[in-house]
């Protein structure tokens, strides 16, 4: 999923794509959460971007095309640090969405 979202070009995208093969999930955000903390292993170039959210808009849609959430990628010190699935509604998701449910407008 991260590689598909990071296919877009923005300052730092090439460096973040280079980090993907060395990125590991190190923690869940909560026992029922599908959002995760990431850690880039080894020595890789950091992206020249500020800490925080990667500048890509990525929404998720339901079976009828309605907006149900968004995928947010986080960085710290130019390295991938988190993958968040923020949902709209009362019930949290139990899994990450399928690729065909992710739109990058």
C-alpha positions, 0 to 999 in steps of 0.5 A: 500500500505504501508503495502505491501511495508513494508513486506520486511525485513530491519533494522527498518522494524518491527518498521515501520510496527508497526506504520501503524495502527497509521499513518494518512495522514496529507497533500497533497504535492500539489493540483494535487499531490497523494504524501502525508505527514504522521504523526504517532499518539500516542506513538510507537517505532521509527525505528533505521534508518536515516531520509530519504528514506526507503531502499526499491526499489519499481517501478510501471509499466504500462499496457505493463509492462513499468516502469512508476514510483516509490513509495518512503516511507520517515521517520523522527526521525524513524517515517513514514513521507511521501509517494511519487509517483514519475513518469517518464514522462510528465503527473503526475498520478491522483491516486496511482497505483493498487497493481498489478502495483507495483513491488519490485525487 
